[in-house]
Amino acid sequence: MATLTPPAPVKEPSRRDRPAPPATQRDRDLGPGAPAGVPGDDGEAPFTPPAKRRSYWPVLVDFGLVMALFGLIIAGRPLIVVGAIIFIAALIGWVREARAEFSRLPD
């Protein structure tokens, strides 16, 4: 009878044996050692968006809508009216804030 021997384990190639990843477009344009954020050939710095400011308007829009729907389904007309007023006022405030932020963006 012949004895069966287990197959030899497959050895993963080490990190040194793996091929290098392909160069990115930035590496081809600026060279492999260029730090991030270096201006390209056009001489302009990359666009960085302004810092995000948290807004409470979306929460108020949701609250007003939920309140109006709750009044429609369960409570009655007074809650529908109050919810609709909160919803409309918050929606107007949110749009005004978004327009003000948009007008401050560079051209």
N, C-alpha and C positions, 0 to 999 in steps of 0.2 A: 503494500500500500504506500501511496505517495502522500506526503504531508503537505498541506497547504500553508503557505506563508502569507501573512497579510501584506498588502501593497505598501510600498514606502510612502510616508506622508509627503504631501506636496508642500514645498516651501515657498512662501510668499516672497516676492522680490523686495529687498530693502529699499528704503527711500533713495539711497544713493544709486541704486540700479535702475530706478524708473527714469523714463525720459523726461526732460524739462517740459513744462507746459508751454504752449505756443505764446509768443509775445503778443501783448495787447496793442491796440492802435496807439495808445499813449506812449508805450515803450518804443514803437517804431518811429513816432513823430519826434519825441523829445529825448530818446535815449533811455536805456534800462535803469539808470541810476537817478532819474529826475524825481524830485519829491512831488507829492500830490499838491495840486493847487497852483502849479507853476503856469503862468500864461503860455498859451500856444503861440503859433506863428503870427497871429493877428495882434498880439500885444495886449489883449484885454484879459482881465482876470475873469474866472468863471463866475456865473451868476449864483449868488447865494440868496435864498428867499429870506424875507424878514422873519424875526422870531414869532412863533405862533402865540397868540393871546387867546386865552380861554374865554368863551362867551357863555352866558347863562340864557341867551335867547332860545336856543334849541330846546332846552328843558322846559321853558315856559310855553313854547309852542305845543310840545307834547302834552303838558299838563292841561292846557286849555282844550285841546282836542279830546283828551280822555274824559275830562269833566263834561264836555258837551255830549259826548256819546253816552256817558253814564246817565246823564239827565234824559237823553232820548230813550234809553232802554228802561231805566228803573225809576228815577226820581221825578222827573217832570220838567215843565217849561222853565221855571226859574233857574234851574241848574244849566239848562241848555243855553240860556241867554248869558249867564255869567261865564260859562266855558267859551262861548263864541266870542265874547268881548276880550277875554284873556288871549284866546288864540289869535284874533286879528291884531290886537295891540302888539303881541310878541312877534308876530310875523312882520309887521311894519318895522319894529325895532331891529330885527335881525337883518332885514333887507337894507335898512339905512346904515347899519354897522358894516355890512359887506361892501356897500358902495363906497363908504369912507375909506376902508382898507384898500379897495381896488384903486381909488384915485391916488393913493400914496405910493403905488408901485412905480418903479422907473419905467420910462417908455421903452 
